[in-house]
Amino acid sequence: MRTATIPSSMTRTPRATLRRVATAAAALLVSAAALAQSPTASPRVAVDADGTVHMPAQTVPVSDFLSPEAKAYLAEHLVNVQKPEMLVQENGVPPLLAGYLQRQRELFAVDRKDTTIGGVHAYVYTPKGGVDAKNRNRVLIDLHGGGFSNCWPGCTELESLPIAALGRIEVVGLDYRQGPKFRHPAASEDVAAAYRELLKTYRAESIGIYGCSAGGMLTAMSVAWFQQHDLPRPGAIGILCAGAASVGGSAFGGDASFTAMPLGESRVVAPGAPVGMDYFAGTDPKDPLVAPASSPAVLAKFPPTLIVTATRGFELSNAIYTHTALVKQHVDAELHVWEGLFHGFFYNPDVPESRDCFDVIVRFFDDHLGK
Amino acid sequence: MRTATIPSSMTRTPRATLRRVATAAAALLVSAAALAQSPTASPRVAVDADGTVHMPAQTVPVSDFLSPEAKAYLAEHLVNVQKPEMLVQENGVPPLLAGYLQRQRELFAVDRKDTTIGGVHAYVYTPKGGVDAKNRNRVLIDLHGGGFSNCWPGCTELESLPIAALGRIEVVGLDYRQGPKFRHPAASEDVAAAYRELLKTYRAESIGIYGCSAGGMLTAMSVAWFQQHDLPRPGAIGILCAGAASVGGSAFGGDASFTAMPLGESRVVAPGAPVGMDYFAGTDPKDPLVAPASSPAVLAKFPPTLIVTATRGFELSNAIYTHTALVKQHVDAELHVWEGLFHGFFYNPDVPESRDCFDVIVRFFDDHLGK
């Protein structure tokens, strides 16, 4: 056992500050042994004057920070997303996700009511164990993923079941209008219609809204929509697997288009390729109703906001940029990034990282929604 | 101006849920147009059964989310780190950073006192404008970066000047013992000695500790050291440009070894290459005094913790893993990730992103330190 006694050698005079360190490594970082390029093992990186990096091919293992379950899950995902047949949806559930949904149904006991709210088709999920006393006057709205074109009800179920059951709270999964049949702002109108109806029963500060992927985008878009249509802001929101910034470049923009796409989706997108969601055809990508992070003034009025992403989520850059932009406006914004995992990773309930994510979501709304 | 009136078409019957979407894209994501691999423009990604990704070469521009100033800064950094002469330190300041330090001295007016605290050499920085009334009974300790082998006082100044001046708070920059001459736990002992001395003047909850890179690691290590040596925990800490997890693999481990190294440091490290800091020679990388995140019990007793990193910081994976591990123990841990920037980016005070980062650090300690 080491002791806290300070050795006499420490009572020393200031060391000479003139020190020369010749090293091939960035001086402020780690030692040369780690950073020096091995001429045999590592290809060189070329950089253009404008900062463009010519990144050589690399062989990238699953992250050593992942749990064993998550390592196997990532491997399964990376192989499966390369098979087109895994993505052909049956009853709104792609085979890629069907197994995870089956497991969620086994794990998370909820009752589901098929209804309409404010004229919008919805599934209302109630935990079979009953709503927690503290959540009697609270409700969550889930806006499902699916690229504004699909995944109802598959993604709705995947996002609602664990939160309703683990959080012991009612969750409204909304069947908002999507492309290619519908165009923006149809989905925002649907969210507003359901929200307006829920406001007859719940106080705004006791309503939370969240969603993954397109649903995360729509969550942020809805808050901007409410601002422009004199609706009160909800108590808290969760932008999951998404960001609120303009989607200009490849995928969701930023570095993640280059790093997370190959490492999380087994594919490379051509630089500048449009995201190409029909739903947004004809919109201005800088319109705050489409990309709220385009407007600091809109962001400044956001409620407490949870942002969830992952290093292999192609939304990573967009999500963390959105967090930074919210923080800059002094919004109570909370960022959680999962190392080594991918877009929508928490749809699989059988990895510890997903459970940690559910816990973060449940606690966030519990901490921030009005009683 | 769109209105909030709900069109009658919304009062519709539930849509048929049987829907088949044949797409080459991940079904829950964005549309096929964005994600489909272009056979002409994009090389294919190969994935092994164990999830290892063979990532093809890519040409990666600076992130479109960066400010114009940060784009230029990143380009300058990526070119400069390839020049060995930029890293030969003169008076503890590498030429890579000398210009940024000069600018900081122009921007942030502080008085510097050369002293020893608990027998440890230190510079004490006091804002020329005076310490804010609310900070009279507070102090921050900065533990500088430099790979446990260099960068005193260059990195100390770069980390202390903006926080002391902008936060209007006293900052103690500690000249802790480093490798290759010294070995762990010499630095932890030095931090403990200075901390013990400061505890004669300040309450523990009014003392904050932070540092970048090696200093971020040492910040976390010090909290573990205090636990084992019956010292009270400080009021709050900042693990900047670093994590508290074991540094096993390349650089700081995880995906960032492959993504952030080329994009942030213009180099590739061979997989599995040791980090190779002499300071840690002979230590067990899983020892909580070396890597506190190895022990949930140690993490559970951490004070409020700020974690700052960036998508091109090679510490990204380690940093966010540490955040996730702290959150799992219900520690009040706050994560901020800057898109498109690199290890220690905020040493340059002339980009808006650095100013935002300074603001986050100042506000974090203001919110969490005892008065």
Interface residues (C-beta under 8 A of the other chain):
Chain A: R2 T3 A4 I6 P7 M10 T11 R12 T13 P14 R15 T17 L18 R19 R20 V21 A22 T23 A24 A25 A26 A27 L28 L29 V30 S31 A32 A33 A34 L35 Q37 S38 A41 S42 P43 R44 V45 V47 A49 D50 G51 T52 V53 H54 M55 P56 A57 Q58 T59 V60 P61 V62 S63 D64 F65 K71 A72 L74 A75 L78 V79 V81 Q82 P84 M86 L87 V88 Q89 E90 N91 G92 P94 L96 L97 D114 T116 G118 G119 V120 H121 G145 G146 G147 S149 N150 C151 W152 P153 G154 C155 D175 R177 P185 E189 D190 A192 A193 R196 C212 S213 A214 Q228 H229 D230 L231 A245 G248 G249 S250 A251 F252 G253 G254 D255 A256 F258 T259 P262 L263 E265 S266 R267 V268 V269 A270 P271 A273 P274 V275 G276 M277 D278 T311 R312 F314 L316 S317 N318 I320 Y321 H323 T324 V327 K328 E334 L335 H336 V337 W338 E339 G340 H343 G344 Y347 E353 D356 D359 V360
Chain B: R2 T3 A4 I6 P7 M10 T11 R12 T13 P14 R15 T17 L18 R19 R20 V21 A22 T23 A24 A25 A26 A27 L28 L29 V30 S31 A32 A33 A34 L35 Q37 S38 A41 S42 P43 R44 V45 V47 A49 D50 G51 T52 V53 H54 M55 P56 A57 Q58 T59 V60 P61 V62 S63 D64 F65 K71 A72 L74 A75 L78 V79 V81 Q82 P84 M86 L87 V88 Q89 E90 N91 G92 P94 L96 L97 D114 T116 G118 G119 V120 H121 G145 G146 G147 S149 N150 C151 W152 P153 G154 C155 D175 R177 P185 E189 D190 A192 A193 R196 C212 S213 A214 Q228 H229 D230 L231 A245 G248 G249 S250 A251 F252 G253 G254 D255 A256 F258 T259 P262 L263 E265 S266 R267 V268 V269 A270 P271 A273 P274 V275 G276 M277 D278 T311 R312 F314 L316 S317 N318 I320 Y321 H323 T324 V327 K328 E334 L335 H336 V337 W338 E339 G340 H343 G344 Y347 E353 D356 D359 V360
